[in-house]
Amino acid sequence: MMLSSLSVFTSSSLPFLTPLLASTGGAEGESYAKILAAAITLVTIVIFVFAQVFGEIAARFSLPAVLGELIAGLA
């Protein structure tokens, strides 16, 4: 009940928020959530690994490891 009143409020005053309140039904939404969680986890692991590798490379060149991690973040 509160969601419907909230969607009426946002659709009249803030139309750009209306798609955020839309829900996908059943298994489709659950499947999407699982895929999204897996993708976020994978990207986080890749970023961490690249930061460690670039930090090690920077340390071998007698530079601070954090500089290599920053470069990995930019890349």
C-alpha positions in Angstrom: 0.0 0.0 0.0 2.8 2.4 0.8 4.7 1.5 -2.4 1.6 2.4 -4.5 1.2 5.7 -2.7 4.9 6.4 -3.1 4.8 5.6 -6.8 1.9 8.0 -7.3 3.8 10.7 -5.5 7.0 10.2 -7.5 5.2 9.8 -10.9 3.5 13.1 -10.4 6.3 15.2 -9.0 9.5 13.3 -9.9 8.9 11.3 -13.1 12.5 10.2 -13.5 12.2 8.1 -10.3 9.3 6.1 -11.5 11.4 3.3 -13.3 13.3 2.9 -10.0 10.1 1.8 -8.3 9.1 -0.7 -10.9 9.6 -4.3 -10.0 10.1 -7.3 -12.1 8.0 -10.2 -11.2 9.1 -13.5 -9.7 12.0 -15.6 -11.1 13.1 -12.9 -13.7 13.9 -10.4 -10.9 15.7 -13.0 -8.8 17.7 -14.2 -11.8 18.7 -10.6 -12.6 19.7 -10.0 -9.0 22.0 -13.1 -9.0 23.6 -12.1 -12.2 24.2 -8.6 -11.0 25.7 -9.8 -7.7 28.0 -12.2 -9.6 29.1 -9.4 -11.9 29.8 -7.0 -9.1 31.8 -9.7 -7.2 33.8 -10.5 -10.3 34.6 -6.9 -11.1 35.7 -6.3 -7.5 38.0 -9.3 -7.5 39.5 -8.2 -10.9 40.1 -4.7 -9.5 41.7 -6.0 -6.4 44.1 -8.4 -8.3 45.1 -5.6 -10.7 45.8 -3.2 -7.8 48.0 -5.8 -6.2 49.9 -6.6 -9.4 50.5 -2.9 -10.2 51.5 -2.2 -6.6 54.1 -5.0 -6.8 55.4 -3.7 -10.1 55.7 -0.2 -8.6 57.5 -1.5 -5.6 60.1 -3.3 -7.9 60.8 0.1 -9.5 61.4 1.6 -6.0 58.1 3.5 -6.1 55.4 3.5 -3.5 53.0 0.6 -3.9 50.1 2.9 -3.6 51.2 4.7 -6.8 50.9 1.4 -8.7 47.5 0.8 -7.1 46.4 4.3 -8.2 47.6 3.6 -11.8 45.7 0.3 -11.8 42.6 2.2 -10.7 42.9 4.6 -13.5 43.5 1.8 -16.0 
